[in-house]
Amino acid sequence: MTDEPLTLESFLAEHPWPAAMLEEGKPIEYLWRFDLEASLEGMWTHVSNTSRFNRALGLSEMSFDERAGLMHGESSAGGLKHEWVEPPWDWVKGRVMVAQRRYTRGFSKIVRTIFVFQELGPKRVRLYMYFGWIPRNLVWGWLLRLGMVPFQWRVRGLLEELARHDGEADPAVLAQPVSPLPEPVHARIDAHRRDLLARGLSDEAIDNLVSLIQGGDEMDLERLQPRKLARDWQLSEREVLRACLHGTRVGLLAMSWDVICPHCRGVRAELKNLGEVPKAGACEACAIDFGTDAPEAIEITFHVHPSIRKISRLQFCAAQLAGKRHIEVQQVLAPGERRTVPTSLTSGRHRVRVRGQLDVGYLLLAPDHERQQCTWRASDAPEEHPLKPEPTLEIDNDTDREQIFIVEEVSWSDDALRPTHLFSFQEFRDLFSEQYIGADVQLSVGEQTILFTDIVGSTSLYVDRGDPEAFVKVRKHFAEVFKVIDQHEGAVVKTIGDATMAAFSSTAAALEAAVELHRVFAPGSDIVLRISINTGVCIAVNLNSNIDYFGNSVNFAAKLQLCAGAGDIVLSESTYATPAVSKWIREHDARFEQRSFDFLGKATPAWRWSTHAGTQLAASGSRG
């Protein structure tokens, strides 16, 4: 990248105005250049979060309404109300973003804003900011010119402050001071805090949560994600999730079930109850309908209860890029338009799609591939393109209507709390037993490890001890089973007669729970168990108004009981082969032997360990 600065003329040669816009009048134009001692990644992250950036600049708050894929915005500035339509932005991650507005009311007719980033070195970045205004009349044009001088100095000051704090995730300059809460609200929060601590929750998790609620920036409080909070606070996800769940029960927080679009990954609905989750959703912005049975279709988030703080959705820009961080390239092309787009895409798999189409293609980027350029036509069937990293895309809208071309990350954010995390968490099932899935809805919980326990010889127990005494022993047995499963971060899905079905997110945790159960119900006990474990994909459904798991993975785990006797643990091949279980078996010298049993008419392998047959049960070890 050359250090030679761009002129306004050379800049516009790369980013020309659409001819139709220039018919509205001659633009007033500004091109500012800022050379900063900072990383490209850091400056891109903060500047592209344009809502927070604009707030720090002192711009007016805005409101938006999304209609037919377009953002309709309004604000008040200079004593005048402004209204506009804002089409989808263009951007290439780490390089450029382009936004434009067509005003129906206010100072201007049209505004174009373009930010271009150039990396000049490891800690040197050049940022160009272009503003093009077509004013509504000469007076407004003169006022706009007058206001741009102090505005440039505010921009420079903010950028230099961000550069001084390069590398900080949340620099203070982008935060907004919080007004003190009324004393009655503080008293209510203190009462909730005492209640939560009395429940045996983590002091650190509760104190961090209370501190965030009392003094957190409203932009940070709009949607609380327990997994992200745990990472930020360097606490365990389990303790933070417990704090949020109990906080909801006491009235400090509220919980929502959010329907997520699989393309833009935006929230399409925030629902108060699991039972309100529909069978299907729709995203007008992406022009698609989608089912809610995909693993990423539902996210559970928490919000400050309105009786504590009324959190508004503050917007100082449409911030289209900040809400779609997974989208690495977005280009809006007119009918028949062709465009050459250099990218900074790194090695790996990147998904490509056109707005409104469910079918997707892929860019497979690796240094040993031959080509560094490909042509992508809107009318082409999706395909895979093996390319070198940082490829150039020749994008061709060979259709008769506007098209939006998108390149995005394949993986989803690890911050999201999904049904798969919540349904296998015993405390959620205990605290929110009234939550149920709609009768016609199936929710993916992804891969789960299913554990079945069963009492061996329960009929003899009832005959030998009599019904009343046997019933008491079975009830006490269930209490122990529930306790052990919860201690190993699993959840009891249901009991069936004398049997228990539980779910775990970790294969090793399920095996450790099985070992502990056989230690509790050792030889000589009135009750002895057999246990089977299988790992596979499951769905969650409504059964008798409870959250139940269904699918071949569950059926297989139940059928594995046929291979188990008293004191046995039987693993499916899918569980036995996981790295975490293999490691645990080696470390504990567990003597599993391969077996075979009939499942759906096929000889199927299984692995059995007779824990009461001479091998000492070791203490629990690693998780996976």
C-alpha positions in Angstrom: 0.0 0.0 0.0 1.5 3.3 -1.0 1.9 6.2 1.5 1.0 8.7 -1.2 -2.1 10.5 0.0 -5.3 10.4 -2.1 -6.6 13.7 -3.5 -10.4 14.4 -3.7 -10.2 13.7 -7.4 -8.4 10.4 -7.1 -10.7 9.4 -4.2 -13.8 10.1 -6.3 -12.4 8.1 -9.2 -12.4 5.1 -6.9 -15.8 5.9 -5.3 -17.8 7.8 -7.9 -21.3 9.2 -7.2 -24.2 7.3 -8.8 -25.4 9.4 -11.8 -29.0 9.4 -10.6 -27.9 11.1 -7.3 -26.0 13.9 -9.1 -29.2 14.9 -10.9 -30.4 16.2 -7.5 -27.7 18.9 -7.5 -24.0 19.7 -7.0 -22.6 18.1 -3.8 -20.6 19.9 -1.2 -17.6 17.7 -0.6 -15.0 17.1 2.1 -12.2 14.6 2.2 -10.3 14.4 5.5 -7.2 12.3 6.1 -6.1 11.1 9.5 -2.7 9.3 10.1 -2.9 7.4 13.4 -0.5 5.4 15.5 -2.8 2.5 16.0 -3.7 -0.9 14.7 -6.0 -1.3 11.7 -8.1 -3.9 13.5 -8.6 -1.6 16.5 -9.6 1.5 14.6 -11.8 -0.5 12.2 -13.7 -2.1 15.2 -14.4 1.2 16.9 -15.0 3.5 13.9 -17.3 1.0 12.2 -19.5 0.9 15.3 -20.9 4.1 14.0 -23.7 4.5 16.5 -21.3 4.5 19.5 -18.8 6.6 17.5 -21.4 9.2 16.6 -22.7 9.4 20.1 -19.1 10.2 21.3 -19.0 13.0 18.7 -22.1 14.5 20.2 -24.5 13.8 17.3 -28.2 13.7 17.8 -30.0 10.5 18.7 -31.8 8.8 15.8 -34.7 6.4 15.5 -35.2 3.8 12.7 -37.9 1.7 11.3 -37.1 -1.1 8.9 -39.4 -1.5 5.9 -39.0 -3.7 2.9 -35.3 -4.0 3.5 -34.7 -0.2 3.9 -34.0 1.8 7.0 -36.3 4.8 7.5 -34.7 7.2 9.9 -35.5 10.4 11.7 -33.8 12.8 14.1 -33.8 16.4 15.3 -30.8 18.6 14.7 -30.3 22.3 14.4 -33.9 22.9 15.5 -35.2 21.0 12.5 -36.6 17.5 12.1 -34.8 15.3 9.6 -36.3 12.2 7.8 -34.6 9.9 5.4 -34.4 6.5 3.7 -31.1 4.6 4.2 -30.5 1.7 1.8 -28.1 -1.2 2.7 -24.5 -0.1 3.1 -21.5 -1.3 1.1 -18.4 -2.5 3.0 -15.3 -4.6 2.8 -14.1 -5.5 6.3 -10.9 -3.7 7.2 -11.0 -1.6 4.0 -14.0 0.5 3.3 -17.6 1.3 4.2 -20.1 3.4 2.3 -23.4 4.8 3.6 -25.9 7.0 1.9 -29.2 8.6 2.7 -31.9 10.2 0.6 -33.7 12.8 2.7 -37.4 13.6 2.5 -37.1 16.3 5.1 -34.2 18.4 6.6 -31.1 20.3 5.5 -30.1 17.9 2.7 -31.5 16.0 -0.2 -28.7 13.4 -0.2 -25.7 12.5 2.0 -22.9 10.1 1.1 -20.4 9.0 3.7 -17.3 6.9 2.9 -14.6 5.7 5.3 -11.5 4.2 3.7 -8.8 2.5 5.9 -5.2 1.9 4.8 -2.7 -0.1 6.9 0.7 1.7 6.5 2.4 -0.5 9.1 1.9 -2.7 12.2 0.9 0.4 14.2 0.2 2.9 11.5 -3.2 3.3 9.9 -4.5 6.0 7.6 -8.2 6.8 7.6 -10.0 8.8 5.0 -13.4 10.3 5.8 -15.4 11.6 2.8 -18.7 13.5 3.3 -20.7 14.6 0.3 -23.9 16.7 0.8 -26.4 17.8 -1.7 -28.2 20.6 0.3 -31.9 21.4 0.0 -31.1 25.1 -0.8 -28.3 27.6 -0.6 -29.0 28.6 3.0 -28.7 25.1 4.2 -25.6 24.6 2.1 -24.0 27.6 3.8 -24.9 26.3 7.3 -23.5 22.9 6.5 -20.2 24.4 5.4 -20.1 26.4 8.6 -20.7 23.3 10.8 -18.1 21.1 9.2 -15.1 23.0 10.5 -15.7 22.4 14.3 -17.0 18.9 13.4 -13.7 18.0 11.8 -11.8 19.0 15.0 -14.2 16.8 17.1 -13.6 13.9 14.8 -9.8 14.3 15.0 -9.9 14.6 18.8 -11.9 11.4 19.1 -9.7 9.4 16.7 -6.5 10.5 18.4 -8.0 9.5 21.8 -9.0 6.1 20.4 -5.5 5.7 19.0 -4.0 6.4 22.5 -6.2 3.6 23.8 -5.5 1.2 21.0 -6.1 -2.4 22.0 -8.8 -1.7 24.6 -12.0 -3.4 24.0 -14.2 -0.7 25.6 -12.3 2.6 25.7 -13.8 5.1 28.1 -14.1 7.8 25.4 -16.9 5.8 23.7 -18.9 5.3 26.9 -21.6 7.6 28.2 -21.9 8.6 31.9 -24.8 7.1 33.7 -27.2 9.3 35.7 -27.4 8.1 39.4 -30.3 5.8 40.1 -33.0 7.0 42.6 -32.5 5.9 46.2 -35.6 3.6 46.2 -34.2 1.8 43.2 -30.8 1.4 44.9 -32.6 -0.1 47.9 -34.5 -2.5 45.7 -31.3 -3.6 44.0 -29.6 -4.1 47.4 -32.5 -6.3 48.6 -32.3 -8.4 45.4 -28.5 -8.7 45.9 -29.0 -10.0 49.5 -31.6 -12.5 48.2 -29.3 -13.8 45.5 -26.4 -14.2 47.9 -28.6 -16.1 50.3 -29.3 -18.6 47.5 -25.6 -19.6 47.5 -24.7 -17.9 44.2 -21.2 -16.7 43.4 -20.4 -13.4 45.2 -18.3 -12.3 42.3 -21.0 -13.0 39.7 -23.6 -11.2 41.7 -21.4 -8.2 42.5 -20.4 -7.8 38.8 -24.0 -8.1 37.7 -25.3 -5.5 40.2 -22.4 -3.2 39.3 -23.3 -3.5 35.6 -27.0 -2.9 36.2 -26.3 0.2 38.3 -23.6 1.9 36.2 -23.5 0.2 32.8 -23.8 2.0 29.5 -27.3 1.6 28.1 -25.8 0.3 24.8 -24.2 -2.5 26.8 -27.4 -3.3 28.8 -29.8 -3.7 25.8 -29.1 -7.5 25.5 -27.1 -9.2 28.2 -25.3 -12.4 27.1 -24.2 -14.6 30.1 -21.5 -16.3 28.1 -19.9 -13.0 27.1 -20.3 -11.6 30.6 -18.5 -14.7 31.9 -15.6 -14.1 29.5 -15.4 -10.4 30.3 -15.5 -11.0 34.1 -13.2 -14.1 33.9 -15.8 -16.2 35.7 -17.3 -19.6 34.9 -20.2 -19.6 32.5 -22.1 -21.8 35.0 -21.9 -19.2 37.8 -22.8 -16.3 35.6 -25.8 -18.2 34.1 -27.0 -19.1 37.6 -26.8 -15.4 38.6 -28.8 -14.4 35.5 -31.5 -17.1 36.0 -31.9 -16.4 39.7 -31.8 -12.7 39.0 -34.7 -13.2 36.6 -36.7 -15.0 39.3 -36.2 -12.3 41.9 -37.1 -9.4 39.5 -33.7 -8.0 38.8 -33.6 -9.2 35.2 -36.0 -10.3 32.5 -35.4 -13.2 30.1 -36.3 -13.2 26.4 -36.3 -15.9 23.7 -35.0 -14.2 20.6 -35.8 -15.5 17.1 -32.6 -15.0 15.0 -32.4 -14.7 11.2 -29.9 -17.2 9.8 -28.6 -14.7 7.3 -28.2 -11.2 8.9 -28.2 -12.9 12.3 -30.4 -10.1 13.6 -33.2 -10.4 16.2 -36.5 -10.8 14.4 -38.6 -11.2 17.6 -38.0 -11.0 21.3 -40.4 -13.3 23.1 -41.1 -13.4 26.9 -41.8 -17.1 27.0 -40.5 -20.3 25.4 -44.0 -21.3 24.5 -44.3 -18.2 22.2 -41.5 -19.4 19.9 -43.1 -20.0 16.5 -42.5 -22.9 14.2 -41.1 -20.5 11.5 -39.8 -17.0 11.3 -39.2 -14.4 8.6 -36.7 -11.6 7.9 -38.0 -8.8 5.7 -34.5 -7.3 5.4 -33.0 -10.5 4.0 -36.2 -11.4 2.1 -36.3 -15.0 3.5 -38.5 -17.3 5.6 -36.8 -19.7 7.9 -37.6 -22.5 10.4 -36.8 -22.2 14.1 -35.5 -25.7 14.2 -31.9 -24.8 13.3 -29.3 -24.8 16.1 -28.8 -21.0 15.8 -32.4 -20.0 15.3 -33.1 -19.2 19.0 -30.9 -17.2 21.4 -31.7 -16.6 25.1 -30.8 -13.1 26.4 -31.4 -11.2 29.6 -32.5 -7.6 30.1 -32.5 -5.3 33.1 -36.0 -5.4 34.6 -37.9 -2.2 33.7 -38.7 -1.7 37.4 -34.9 -1.3 38.0 -33.8 0.7 34.9 -35.7 1.5 31.7 -33.2 0.7 29.0 -33.9 2.4 25.7 -32.4 1.2 22.4 -30.1 4.2 21.8 -29.2 4.8 18.2 -27.0 7.5 16.8 -26.6 5.8 13.4 -28.1 2.8 11.5 -24.8 1.1 12.3 -25.5 -1.6 9.8 -22.0 -3.0 9.9 -21.8 -3.1 13.7 -24.9 -5.3 13.9 -23.6 -7.7 11.3 -20.0 -8.3 12.3 -20.0 -11.8 10.6 -20.5 -10.1 7.2 -17.1 -9.5 5.8 -18.1 -8.1 2.4 -21.4 -6.5 1.4 -21.9 -4.9 -2.0 -25.1 -3.5 -3.5 -25.1 -3.5 -7.3 -27.6 -1.9 -9.6 -29.0 -3.9 -12.5 -26.3 -4.8 -15.0 -23.5 -3.3 -12.8 -20.1 -4.9 -12.5 -17.6 -4.2 -9.8 -14.1 -5.2 -8.9 -13.7 -5.7 -5.1 -10.3 -6.4 -3.5 -10.7 -8.0 -0.1 -8.6 -8.9 3.0 -10.2 -12.3 3.5 -8.0 -14.7 5.4 -7.4 -18.5 4.9 -10.4 -20.7 5.6 -14.0 -21.2 4.5 -16.2 -18.2 3.8 -19.8 -18.3 2.7 -21.1 -16.4 -0.3 -24.8 -15.6 -1.0 -27.1 -13.2 -2.7 -29.9 -11.5 -0.7 -33.1 -13.5 -0.8 -31.5 -16.7 -1.9 -31.3 -19.6 0.6 -28.7 -21.5 -1.5 -25.1 -20.5 -0.7 -21.6 -21.0 -2.2 -18.2 -20.9 -0.6 -14.8 -19.3 -1.0 -12.1 -21.9 0.0 -9.0 -19.8 0.8 -5.6 -21.3 1.2 -2.0 -20.2 0.2 -1.5 -23.3 -2.1 -4.4 -22.5 -4.3 -3.5 -21.1 -7.8 -6.0 -18.3 -8.4 -6.5 -15.1 -6.5 -9.5 -13.8 -8.4 -13.0 -15.2 -9.4 -16.1 -13.9 -11.1 -19.3 -14.1 -9.1 -22.5 -13.6 -11.1 -25.9 -13.1 -9.5 -27.5 -15.6 -11.9 -24.9 -18.4 -11.3 -25.8 -21.4 -9.2 -23.8 -21.3 -5.9 -20.5 -23.1 -6.1 -17.1 -23.4 -4.4 -14.2 -21.2 -5.4 -10.6 -22.4 -4.3 -8.6 -19.1 -4.1 -5.6 -17.7 -2.4 -6.1 -15.5 0.7 -7.0 -11.8 0.1 -8.8 -12.6 -3.2 -10.3 -10.0 -5.6 -13.9 -10.6 -6.5 -15.3 -9.6 -9.9 -19.0 -9.2 -9.0 -21.5 -9.1 -11.8 -25.1 -8.3 -11.4 -26.3 -9.8 -14.6 -30.0 -9.4 -13.6 -32.6 -6.7 -14.2 -32.9 -5.7 -10.5 -30.7 -4.6 -7.7 -28.8 -7.3 -5.9 -26.9 -7.5 -2.7 -23.8 -9.7 -2.7 -22.6 -11.0 0.7 -19.5 -12.8 1.9 -19.6 -13.9 5.6 -18.0 -16.0 8.3 -19.4 -19.6 8.4 -19.1 -20.0 12.2 -21.5 -18.3 14.6 -20.6 -16.3 17.7 -19.7 -18.2 20.8 -21.4 -15.5 22.9 -24.9 -16.7 22.2 -26.8 -18.8 24.8 -28.7 -21.4 22.9 -31.4 -23.9 23.9 -28.7 -26.5 23.8 -26.9 -24.8 26.8 -30.1 -24.0 28.8 -32.1 -27.3 28.4 -29.1 -29.4 29.7 -28.8 -27.0 32.7 -30.6 -28.5 35.7 -31.1 -25.1 37.5 -33.0 -23.8 34.5 -35.3 -26.8 34.6 -35.9 -26.4 38.3 -36.4 -22.6 38.3 -38.5 -22.4 35.1 -40.5 -25.6 35.2 -43.5 -23.6 33.7 -41.6 -23.0 30.5 -42.7 -25.3 27.6 -42.2 -25.7 23.9 -45.1 -25.1 21.6 -46.9 -28.3 20.5 -45.9 -28.0 16.9 -42.4 -26.6 17.5 -39.1 -28.6 17.4 -36.0 -26.9 18.6 -32.5 -28.2 17.8 -30.3 -28.6 20.8 -27.4 -29.8 18.7 -25.1 -32.6 19.9 -26.0 -33.9 23.4 -24.7 -36.8 25.5 -27.7 -38.8 26.7 -27.4 -40.9 29.8 -29.9 -43.5 30.9 -29.9 -45.1 34.4 -32.1 -48.0 35.4 -32.5 -50.0 38.6 -31.5 -53.6 38.2 -33.9 -56.0 39.9 -36.5 -53.5 40.9 -39.3 -56.1 40.8 -37.4 -58.2 43.4 -36.9 -55.0 45.5 -40.7 -54.4 45.7 -41.4 -58.1 46.5 -38.6 -58.4 49.1 -39.2 -55.1 50.9 -42.8 -54.5 50.2 -44.3 -51.6 48.3 -44.1 -48.8 50.9 -40.4 -49.4 51.9 -39.4 -50.0 48.3 -41.1 -46.9 47.1 -39.2 -44.8 49.7 -35.9 -46.3 48.6 -36.6 -45.6 45.0 -37.6 -42.0 45.8 -34.3 -41.6 47.7 -32.5 -43.1 44.8 -33.9 -40.5 42.5 -32.8 -37.7 44.8 -29.2 -39.0 44.7 -29.3 -39.4 40.9 -30.6 -35.8 40.4 -27.9 -34.6 42.8 -25.0 -36.4 41.0 -26.2 -35.4 37.6 -26.4 -31.7 38.6 -23.0 -31.8 40.3 -21.6 -33.0 36.9 -23.3 -30.1 35.0 -26.0 -32.3 33.5 -29.8 -32.1 33.6 -32.5 -34.7 34.2 -34.8 -34.6 31.2 -37.3 -37.1 32.7 -37.9 -40.2 34.8 -39.6 -43.3 33.3 -40.7 -45.7 36.0 -37.5 -46.5 37.8 -35.3 -45.1 35.1 -33.8 -41.7 34.6 -32.8 -39.9 31.3 -30.3 -37.1 31.6 -28.5 -34.8 29.1 -25.0 -33.4 29.2 -23.1 -31.0 27.0 -19.8 -32.8 27.9 -19.1 -36.4 27.1 -16.5 -36.7 29.9 -18.9 -35.1 32.4 -21.5 -37.8 31.5 -19.0 -40.6 32.1 -17.8 -39.0 35.4 -21.5 -38.8 36.5 -22.0 -42.5 35.6 -18.9 -43.5 37.7 -20.1 -41.5 40.6 -23.5 -43.0 40.5 -22.0 -46.5 40.6 -19.9 -45.4 43.6 -23.0 -44.1 45.4 -24.9 -47.3 44.6 -22.1 -49.8 45.2 -22.3 -53.6 45.6 -24.3 -54.4 48.8 -26.6 -51.5 48.3 -30.4 -52.1 48.2 -30.3 -50.5 44.7 -27.8 -51.2 42.0 -27.9 -49.4 38.6 -27.0 -50.1 35.0 -26.1 -47.1 32.9 -25.9 -46.4 29.1 -24.5 -43.3 27.4 -24.7 -42.2 23.8 -23.7 -38.9 22.0 -25.5 -37.5 19.0 -27.8 -34.7 17.7 -31.2 -34.3 19.4 -34.2 -32.1 19.1 -36.3 -30.7 21.9 -40.0 -31.1 21.9 -43.1 -30.7 24.1 -44.1 -33.8 26.0 -46.8 -33.4 28.6 -45.9 -29.7 28.9 -42.3 -30.6 29.7 -39.1 -30.1 27.6 -38.2 -33.5 26.3 -35.5 -34.7 23.9 -36.3 -36.8 20.9 -34.5 -38.6 18.0 -32.4 -41.5 17.1 -29.7 -40.5 19.6 -32.1 -40.8 22.5 -33.5 -44.1 21.2 -30.0 -45.5 20.8 -29.0 -44.5 24.3 -32.1 -46.4 25.7 -31.4 -49.5 23.6 -27.8 -49.6 24.9 -29.3 -50.7 28.2 -29.7 -54.2 26.6 -25.9 -54.5 26.9 -25.6 -53.4 30.5 -25.8 -55.4 33.7 -25.6 -54.5 37.4 -22.8 -52.0 37.9 -22.1 -51.6 34.2 -21.5 -48.5 32.1 -22.1 -49.0 28.4 -20.9 -46.4 25.9 -21.8 -46.1 22.2 -19.1 -45.9 19.7 -19.8 -42.1 19.2 -19.2 -41.5 22.9 -16.3 -43.9 23.3 -14.4 -42.3 20.4 -14.5 -38.7 21.6 -11.1 -37.3 22.6 -12.3 -36.3 26.1 -13.6 -39.8 26.9 -10.5 -41.5 25.4 -8.3 -39.4 27.6 -10.4 -40.1 30.7 -10.3 -43.9 30.1 -6.5 -43.8 29.7 -6.0 -41.7 32.8 -8.3 -43.9 35.0 -7.3 -47.2 33.5 -11.0 -48.0 32.9 -11.3 -51.5 31.4 -13.9 -51.2 28.6 -14.5 -54.2 26.4 -16.1 -54.1 23.0 -19.5 -55.7 22.6 -22.0 -56.0 19.8 -25.8 -55.7 19.9 -28.6 -55.6 17.5 -30.0 -52.1 16.6 -32.6 -51.8 13.8 -31.4 -55.2 12.5 -27.7 -54.3 12.4 -24.9 -55.5 14.5 -23.8 -52.4 16.3 -20.6 -51.9 18.4 -20.7 -50.8 22.0 -18.2 -50.6 24.9 -18.9 -52.0 28.4 -17.1 -51.4 31.7 -18.2 -53.6 34.6 -17.3 -51.2 37.3 -18.0 -53.5 40.2 -15.9 -56.3 38.8 -12.5 -55.4 40.2 -11.5 -52.0 38.8 -11.4 -49.4 41.5 -13.5 -46.3 40.7 -11.3 -43.3 40.5 -12.2 -39.7 41.3 -13.6 -37.6 38.5 -11.1 -36.1 36.1 -11.2 -33.9 32.9 -14.1 -32.5 31.1 -14.8 -32.4 27.3 
